Amino acid sequence: MSLRFIGIDPSTGQGESPTVWVDESRGELVIQGWKPDAATEAECAGFEVPGHAVGIPEHEGVVRVPARMVPILREACEVAERSQLR
C-alpha cells in the first residue's frame, strides 16, 4: 500500500487533524476524522438501505470530517478515479 497525502483540515488545531490520503494502488480514500458521538453512530447504524443489512459491521467505522474539507475530499476523489484508469 502506498498512501498519497492529499490534505489536512486547514483549521486543524493541536491534537485535531482530520486528514485525507489516497491509496492509489487500490483506488481508495483513507480518511482520518473525529469519532462520532453515540447519537450519530446510532443514527448511522439504523439507516436502512434496500438490500443491505442494517447496522455498522464490526470491520467498518464512521468518522466525521468538517465541511471545510470538501475541496480536499474532491481532490482525493479525482486522484482515486485517475488511479483506476491506469
Buried (B, 14 or more C-beta within 10 A) or exposed (E): EEEBEBBBBEEEEEEEEBBBBBBBEEBBBBBEBEEBEEEEBEEEEEEEEEEEEEEBEEEEEEEEBBEEBEEBBEBBBEBBEEBEEE
